[in-house]
Amino acid sequence: MIRRLLVANRGEIARRIFATCRGLGVETVAVHSDADRDAPFVAEADLAVRLPGNTPAETYLRIEEILAAARRAGADAVHPGYGFLAENAEFAAAVADAGLTWVGPKAKAIAAMGDKSAAKALLADAGVPVLPTWIDGDQVTGFPVLVKASAGGGGRGMRIVRDAAGLAEAVASARREAAVAFGDGTVFIEPYVERGRHVEVQIFGDTHGMVVALGERDCSIQRRHQKIVEEAPAVMEPELRARLHAAAVAAGRAVEYVGAGTVEFLLTPAGEFFFLEMNTRLQVEHPVTEAVSGLDLVRLQLLVAEGEPLPLAAAPPTDGHAIEVRLCAEDPAQGFRPATGVLHRFAVPGVSGEFAPTRGLRLDSGVTDGSTVSVHYDSMLAKLVAWAPTRAEAARALAGALARAELHGVATNRDLLVRVLRSREFGAVEVDTGFLDRHPDVFVPLLPADQLPVVALAAALASAAGRRAEVRVLAAVPSGWRNVPAYPQVSRFTAPDGGEIEVRYRLDRTGRLAEWSTAGRAGGAAPAAAPDALAGMDADGTPDGQPPAVTLVEAAPDRVVLDVAGVRRAFRVHRVGPEVFVDGPDGAAALTELPRFPLPTAELAVGSLLAPLPGAVARVHVAVGQRVAAGDLLLTLEAMKLEHPVLAPADGVVAELPVPAGGQVDTGTVLAVVDPEEDNR
């Protein structure tokens, strides 16, 4: 039996495995990079071993370092989690050769499925339907096509190509990204099916020859080929489900599969299905299967690794419906670019359980209040799962919990997830892998632009209340009260889009809001303070004696209640230094209060392009003095396992390239300067 288990991974999956181990009485060992030394998963392990360095290549991808950690900690088994070395046959073999128990499939099965193009050929011989595969771009017979990494998953190394002109660059880019993420830059090409659904089957095998299907999941809602919403069971006809399960079991038997695995299929609108790949590990989305089956898949993994037979010969009947979302550190205002920083508050209301099968709302997170989201790893912060008797109830409960969550300090994709769950099309099961491309409305922030002035007013009143609570003289005088009404209180904030919004307000002697107004300067795609019927309203009412538009009900440092046009609205306010996080009934906003007397700063040269996040300059595609057109690729920044193109903002000439290829940069570093061409018309 396994006595002490080392988890060769990090974040929420390490915490998930540790949770099951605690219930079984198995001791746990964490390995961690320097960047992760204070992470929650390290604190929760019984023992922890440092892997010197920060990047995956220095730490979580080093087989010898992990085996040495297992020896030092006295572990007798290794669980790879998912990602990193989870689907590395060499690692699985090395663990076994070291005399340790490997919690996963045999190395030969991992190798057979690890080369996705070879896996398709193998399973085609086993009778599983597959799409054509091309290794060389010259072999492609039609478009659109999908370029895919042969190793790994998670959407990395994948590119849709719709014509021959873009194929060569897509293949080269996919190879680079796959090499960074998985240490293997091999890619292949297959036809891209429009409006296809991504449905996968959870299989489990044991060392006694049993392979069973434990249900399926629909993972069709994807962004950049990465799943963001998953659900179980998939909505489909029983006959199609039976055929899918049979094909998945056939795939498992073809490689004598042991442990947890997932066979992924593409369903066409015509009802056909084709094998995509087999993930020889536990999937990120396994909690939805646990929710509807009542099984603990990590527990089954450990039992099978110990040589026990599977305790079931077929999938148990499903109960209810479960939906999972992946909450990621991404900045919607910057095209969902991965975000970094300190997570000042991470609170989700109504959670009924963590890291284990549960009814209601389940949270599996790799972060807590105060966690630092670094540039070195994947952007996923947590998975939130809702179980309910019906699909509609699960979607509503999940959307409600997400909308009310307090996520402060790091930008996230929360609003996108809520919009998807509340969309008519999702409710009607009109989903496929192109869902987000067809529904740009789901990318609109939850907080309407015309509500930002009221949110900024709440932030200003809360900040004033906080300052007032700290004063030692004239404490009875309301903050914001002015003896001369011509001079109101003024607060200025940076808005979520990078623009500015100015709030002017005045309180009377009783603390009543006498008047208020806002003005703004746009900094992005939307104005910082969009025109709205509330901005500029006089709190005393309109000249014809109508009731007050905005009445201050309560103002405390952490809570402001306003009566807006007869509707009372409560705002939760959390301040960290100059940052003010406001959560209200219509959505959330992160504002930064600007100093009244800002210090002078160095002026950037016109045409300066700044690093949006910390990373490394992977390639420089232009030279100083080169003429470029708007949209031309200047250089590529590599961060959080992804490539981020830096494009010319306008026609001009490259004046400076201060950072060479391979150079490390912080947020705000000047990457290039493009002198814009003068318009002489």
N, C-alpha and C positions, 0 to 999 in steps of 0.2 A: 504493500500500500504506500501511496505517496505521503511522505511525512512533512517535507519542506519544499515548497514550490517557488521557483524564481520566475517572475514575469518579465520577459524580454521586451518590454514596451513601456508606455508612459500614459499619462492623462486618464481620460475616463475609462478606457478599456482595462487599464491596470486596476483602477478602483473597482470596476465591475467584477473582475476575477477575484480580487481580494475579498469581496463581500461574500461570494459563495464559499471561498476557502474558510472564512471565519465560521460559517455555519457547519462546515464539515470537520472542523478541528484541524485543518491543514495550516501549518505555519507558512508565512509568506516572506519573500525577498524581493525588494525593488532594486532596479539599477537605474541610475539617473545621471544626466549630464550636469554640468555646472549651472546651466540656466534653469534647470529643474530642481535644484537642491531644496528649495522651499515649497515645492508643489505639494498639493494635498495627497497625491498617491504615495509620495515618499514618506510623509508623516504617518500614513495608515498602515504601512508595511511593518511586519515584525522586525525585519532587518533591511538595511539599505547599503548598497555598494556604489561608490562614485565611479563614473566613467569620465575620465578627464576630457574636457572640451565641451563644445556646444552644438556643433552641426551634427546631423545624423551620421555623416561619413566618419566623424571623429568618435562617435559614441554608440548609438543604437544600431548601427550597421556593422559593428566590429565583432565578428564571431569570436575571435580568440579572447577579447576583453570580456565578453559576456560569459564565456565558459570559465575564465579565470575567476570572475565574480561568483559564479555558482560554486566553484571549489572553495573559495574563501569563506562563503557564507554557509557552507555545508548543505546546499540544496541537493535534493535527489531527483528533481524533476524540473522541466522547463516548459512554460506556456508562452507561445510567441505573440499572443494577442492578434491584432490585424495590422497590416502595414509593416514597414521596416523589413524584418527578416521572416515574417510569417509564412511567406510562400517561397522561401529559399531552400531548395533541396539540399544544398551543401550544408546549411545550418542544421537542418533536421538530421542529416547523417552524422554531423560532428557531435551533436548532442547524444545520439545513440552510441557513437564510438567512445564517448567519454564515460559511458556506463550510467547515463542519466535517462530517466523516463521522458520521452518526447510526447507532449500532449498535442497530438495532431496526426495527420495522415502519414503514411510511410513516405520516405524520401523519394521512392520511385514513382509514387502517385503524384507527388508535388512536381517532379521533373516532367512527367507525362503531360500534366495540365498546365505547367508553367510556360511552355512555348505554345501560345494560343493557336498559331497556325497549324502546328503539328497536332495539337489536341483536336482541332476540327477534323483533320484527316482520320485520326484514330476513332473518333466517335461516329464519323460517317460510316466507317466499316462496321460499327456496332448498330447501325440502323437509325441513328439520330439525325434528323434533318439539319443541314448546315447550308450557309450561304457560300458562294464562290469566294476564294481567297487569292489575292495577288501579292507577291513579294516585291516585284519591280513595277514602278509606275508605267513602264512601257507596255505592261501586260493588261492594263485597265481597258475594258471594252466599252464602258459607258459611265455616265455621271448622273446624279451625285454619288460620291463615295465617302467612306469614313476611314481615315488613317488611325490605326490603333497601336498602342504599345503592346508588344508581345508579352512583356512581364508586367506584373502589378495591375493596378486598377485605379478606382477613385476619379476617373475622368482625366487623369494625367497622361500626356502623350496622345491625346485624341484630337482630331481635326476633321471637320466636315469640309469637303472640297466639291464645288459645283461645276467646275470647268477645268480643262487641262492646264490652263495658264497658271493656276495657283497650286498645282499638285506638288511640284518640286520643292517649293518653299515650305509647304505644309509638312511634307515628309521630313525635311531637314529640321524644322522646328520641333516636330513631335519626337524625333530622335534625341534632340538635346534635352527636352523636358523629361523624357523617360529615363535618360541616363542619370539625370540629377535625382529624380524621385526613387528609382529602383536599382540604379547601378547597372542597367542594361538598356542600351539604346535601340534594340531591335524593334522594328515596327512592321506591320503588314496592312494591306488595304482590302476592304470588302465593300459591296454595295451598301448605300445608305437608304434605308426604307423610310419613306415619308409617312408620318402619322402612325408609326409603329409604337406598340406598348412594350415596356420592359418589365417582364414578369419572371421571377426566379423561384426555384423550388429548393427548400431546405431539405437536404438529405443527411442521413446519419448512418454510419457503418460501424461494425464491431470486428473484433479479431476472430470471430467465429463464422464469418461469411455472411452475416445479415446486413442488408442495406435497405433502409426504409425512407420514404418521403414523409416529412413532417409538416406538409402544407406549403403554400406558396405565398409570395408577396408581390404586390404591384409597386414598382419603383419608377414609374414613368415620368414623374415630375422632376426634371433635371435642369440644372443650369451649368453651362460649360461642361456638359457630359457628366456632371457629378450629381448624384441623387440628393435631393433636399427634402422630399416628402415620400414616405413609404407606408404601405398599409397591408394588413392581412385580415381576412383572406382577400385575394384578388376577386373582383366582380367578374364572373364568367360562368358559362354554362357547365354543368357537371361533367358532360361528356368531354369537353375540352380540358377540364381540370384533370380528369383521369388519364388522358393521353399525355399531358404534360408531366404528371407524376411518374408515369411509366417510362417516359424518355429519360427523366432525371435519374431514376433508379438504374436504368440500363447504362447510363454514363458512369455511375458509381461502380457498378459491377465490372465494367470494362477495365477499370484500373484497380480493382480489389480495394475499394476505398474504406478507410478506417477513420472514425471521428466525424466532426461537423464539417460540412461542405455545402456549397451552394452552386446549383446549376442554373445559369442565366439564359433566358430565351428572349427572342424578339417575336412579338405577335403582330402579324400584319392585319390591316383592316378587313381582309378577306377571310380571316380566321386561320391562316397558316401560322406555323411557328418554326423558328430556326434557332439552333444552338448558337450562343454567343461565346460563352466562356464558362469555365468552372473555377470558382474561387475555393482553394483548398485550405480554408480557414473559417473561423467564426466571422460573420458579417457584422458591419456596423449596425444594420437594421434588425439584428436578431431579436431585440425586445418585443417587436410586434408579434412574432411567432410565439414567443413565450406568453404574451398576454392572452392570446386566443386559445392556446393549447394547455396552459398551466404548467408547462415543463420549464425546468431550469437547464438551459442548454450547456452552461459551463459545468454544472454538476454531471451531466451526461458525458461531457468530454473527459472529465477526470475519471469517471467510472470505467469508460472504455479504455483509457490509457492504462488503467490498472489491470486490464484483461477481463473485466466483467462483461457478460453479454448484455446487449441492450434490454432494458426491462419492458420493451413493447415491441410487438411484431408488425405494427402498422400505426399510422398516424391516428392520434385520438381525435374525436370529433371537435370541431372548432366551436367556440362559445363566444358570441358577440363579435365585435369588430374593434380593431386597434389601428391607430394612425400615429406615426412618428415623424417628427421634423428634426432637421439638423440645424441647430442654432450656431451660426458661424460669426467670427469676428471679421466683418466686411463693411466697407463704407459705401452705402448707397449713393451718397453725393459724389463719389469718385468712381463711378462705374463698378461698384462692388469690389473694389480693390481690397485685398487683405489688410486688416487693420491691426495695429499693435498698441500697447499701452497698459496702464494699470486698470484693472476692473475694480472700481471703488465699491460697487454694490452689485450683487447678483442674487436676486430674490424672486422666486416664482411662487405665486399663491396657490394654495389648494393641493400641494403635492402630497400624495398618500403613501408613497414608497420610493426607494432609490435602489438601483442596481440589482433588482430582483423582480420576478414576476409579481404583479400586483393588479388589483382592480382599481379603476379610477385613473389618477394621474401619476405617472412615474417619471422621475428625473434621474438621468445618468449624466453627470457633469465631471469635467476634469478641472474645474475652477471653483473658487469660492471668493468671498469678499477679499480684496487685496491681492488677488492673483495677478501676475504679470503675463501678458500675452506677448511672447517674443517673436522675432522674425524667423526663428530657426525651424519651426514645425508647422504642421497643418493648422488651418484657421478654425477648425471646429472646436467650439467651447463646450457644447452639451447636446444631449438628445432629450427631447421631451415627448413622452408617449401618453396618449389618452386611450383608455379602454372604455367602451360603453356597449350596451345591448345592440345598438344599431350604428351604422356608419355615420348617419347624419348627426346623431348625438355625440359621437366621438369627435367629429370635426368641429362641432360647435364648442364643446368643452375645451378642446385643445386651443382653438383660436382665442377663446375668452381668457384662458390662463396666460397665453403669450401676450395678449394685449395689455393685461394688467401687470405683467412682470416689470420689475425695476432692474434695468440693465444700464449701469452707469459707468462711464469712463472709457469704454471701447465701443465703437460703432458696430452694429450687428445687422443681420438680414431679417430681424424680427418682423418688420412691417410687411416685407414681401411674403413671408410665410403666412401671416394672418390674412393678407389679401387673397392668397391662393385658397386657403381653407374656406374662406367666406364667399368665394366666387360661385356664380351660378353654374358654370361649366364643371367645376370640381364636384359640386353637389350632384350634378347629373351624370357623373362618371364619364364626362367627355374629356378624357385625358390621354395623352401620348407624349412621346419624348420631345415634341415640338410645341408643347403647351405654352411655355413662357414666350416663345417667339411670336405666337399668335395673339397673346394677351398682354400688350404693354401696359394696360391699366393696372395690373397687379404690382407694378413697380412704383406706383404713386405712394408717397408716404401716408401713413394713417392720419397724421395731424394735417387737417386742411390748411392751406396757406393762409386763408383769411382768419384762422384762429390764432396764428402766431402772435399778433399784437396782444391778445388777452393773456397768452402764456407768458409773454415778456413782462406784462404788467404784474402778473403773479410772482415772477422771479424778482422783480424790483421791490415789490412790497415785502417779500420774504427776506431779502437781503437787508432791507431797511429795518425790519423787525429784529433781525439778528444783531445788527449794529446797535440798535436801541437797547437790547437786552444786556449789552456789555458796558453801557455808560454808567457813570457814577454821579453825574449831576443832571438836574432837570429831567429826571427819569419819567416824570408824569407827563411831559410834553410829548404828544404823538410824533413819531417820526414822519417826516414829510410835511409837517405843518410849517407854514410860512406866515410871518406877521405881515409881509408885503405880498399880496396875492400875485403880483406881476412876475414873481420869481418862483416857479415851481421846482420841485425836486426833479433831477435829471439823472437817468441811468442809461448807459450805453452797453450793448451786448454784441458780440459776434454771433450771428445766427447760424443754424445748421448748414446752410449753403455757403458759408464763408463771408456773406455780406454783413452789414451792420444794421441794427435796429435800435432806435433811441426812444426811450419811454420818458414822458414828462407827466407828472402828476402832482396834485396838491391835496392835502388833508386839512380839514378844519380843526378847530380846537377840541372837538369831541372825538377826533380820529376818523370821522366820516370822509369818504372819498369825495372831494369837492369837484374835481375835474381831472381828466387825463387825456393823453393823445400819444400817438406814436408816429415816427417817421423812419424811413429805412433807405438803405442803399444796397442794391442787389450785388451778390458776389458769385452767383452761379447760374444755374438754369432757371431758377425761380426767384422772384423778388424776396428780399429779406422781410419786408413788411408789405404784403400784397394789399391792394385797396380792399377795404372791407367796411361794412356798415357800422362796425363797432369802433374802429380806429377814429379817434378824434371826438367821440361822443362826450358831451358834457354830463357829468354824473348828476348834476342838479335837474336834468330833464330837458326836454325840448321847450322852445318858447311857448307852445300852445298848451303847456301844462301836463304833458304826458308823463307817466311814471318814469323814474330814473332808469337809464339804460344799464348802468353798472353800479352796484352797491357793494361796498366792502362789508362782508359779514364777519370775517375773522382773518387775522394776519399774524402768523407766528413764523419763527425761522424755518420750520419744516412743514408748514401747512398754511395754505391760503384758501379761503372760501369766498367766492364772488357770486353775487346774483347778477346774471347777465341776461338782460331783456326778460326778466321774470323767471329765469331758470337758474337754480342754484347749482354751482359747479365747484367741486373741491379739487384742489391741486396739491399733490405731494411734492415737496421741494427738498432737494438734497444738495448741499453746497460743499465743494472740496476746493479750497483756495478760491481762485477766480471762476472756477467752473460751477455752473448752476444747472442741475438736472431737474426737470419739471415733468411729472407724470400726471396727466389729467384724463378726464373721461373720453376725450376725442383722440388721444395719442400722446406721445412723449416728445420732448425736445431737449437737446443739450445746448446750453448757451454759455458763453464765456463773457463775464463782466469785464469791460474795458476800464482801465484806470482813468480817473478824471484828468490827470496831468501826465500823459504818457511820456516816457523817456525817448530821446531821439535815437533812431536806429539807422544803421547803414543802408543806403539806398542801393537796390539791386540794379544792375545794368538792364536796359530795355531788351526784351527777348530772352531773359534768363529762364531756364527750365530747371525746376527743383525736384529732388528726389521725393516721391510721395510717401515713402516708408524706408526703413533701413534695409540694406541689402548689398549686393555686389554687382558691379557693372560686368555683365557677362560678355558682351560684344559691343564694339563701336563700329557703326556701319558707314560713317562719313568721315571726312577729313576737314581740318581747318581751311577755310577759303573756298570750300565747295558750295556751289549754289544748290539750294533745295527748294522744293515746292511744299505747300501746306499739306500735311498728312504724311510726308516722307518719314521713313523709319530712320532715326538718328542713332539710337543705341538701345540696348536691351538690358533691363535691370532684372536680376534674379533674386527673388525673396519668397519665403514661405512655400518652397517647392514649385513655384510657378514663375513663368517669364512674363515681364511687364514691359511692353514696348513704350518707348519715349518718342513721340512724333513731333515733327516741326509744326508749330502753331500757325505759321504763315509763310508765304514765299520770302526767301531771303538768302543770306550768306552765313555759313557757319563761322562765327567769330572766335569762339573758345570751346575747347573740350578739356576741361580741367582734370577729369578723372579718367585714367587709362583703363583698358580692359583688365579685369581682375581686382580693381580697386574697391575697397569697402566704403560705403557711404551711410550717413545718418539721414533722417528725415530733414528736408530743407536744404541739403547740400546742392550746390549748383552743379548740374550735370552737363549742361551745354548752354551756349549763348548764340542765338540766331539774330543777326541784324536784319530787321525787316526791310523789304524793298520799299522805296518811296513810290507813292502813286503820283506820277507826273501828268496824269490826264487833266 
